[in-house]
Amino acid sequence: MKTSVILFFTILFFGNHITAQDKLPTIDKSPMDMSYYPLNYPVLKISNKSTEPLIARIIYSRPAMNGRKIFGELVEYNKVWRFGANEATEIEFFKDVYINKVKIKKGRYTLYAIPGEKNWTMIINKEVDTWGAFAYDNKKDLLRIDVSSQLLADAIETFTIYFDKINSSSFGLYAYWENTKIVLPISISKTN
């Protein structure tokens, strides 16, 4: 009898403990995504079709418009933005690259933006593992570069970032949302 009571309470305790751990976090409204340069690098790598080495990866959260006005309202003009939702967007370079002829060493960085009506300022910052732009510190900036924004004919519902080749020695980070497109050129040699 004593063994049965101990067994009952042991099952009850561990059963409740396991159930308590089953409280899963809710699904985020802005799912996290990742893009590589070369585009689709992991798939190319496992299928032995990769012809270029891995150079860059970006990890970001993808907010949706959901009927909202984005640029100039939800994302204010002339204010630092995390370049996505939730955690600040992170970019990692697997070799040294050049942006506007400024050398960015191999490593992981945060990518911020300051949207404007016609031009954006893109920021590479040394601080990583941060949420939003609330703790943004411009003293940790490695680079600021202005890029023009382009108006799109059709609205893009979900914020999208990807890399694509420009030429044999450079590629671009392309970002689309609402009716806006920006391109940040990145070179693998200083001469571009």
Secondary structure, 3 states (H helix, E strand, C coil): CHHHHHHHHHHHHHHHHHHHHCCCCCCCCCCEEEEEECCCHHHHHHCCCCCCCCCEEEEEECCECCCCCCECCCECCCCCECCCCCECCEEEECCCEEECCEEECCEEEEEEEECCCCEEEEEEECCCCCECCCCCCHHHEEEEEEEEEEEEEEEEEEEEEEEEEEECCEEEEEEEEEEEEEEEEEECCCCC
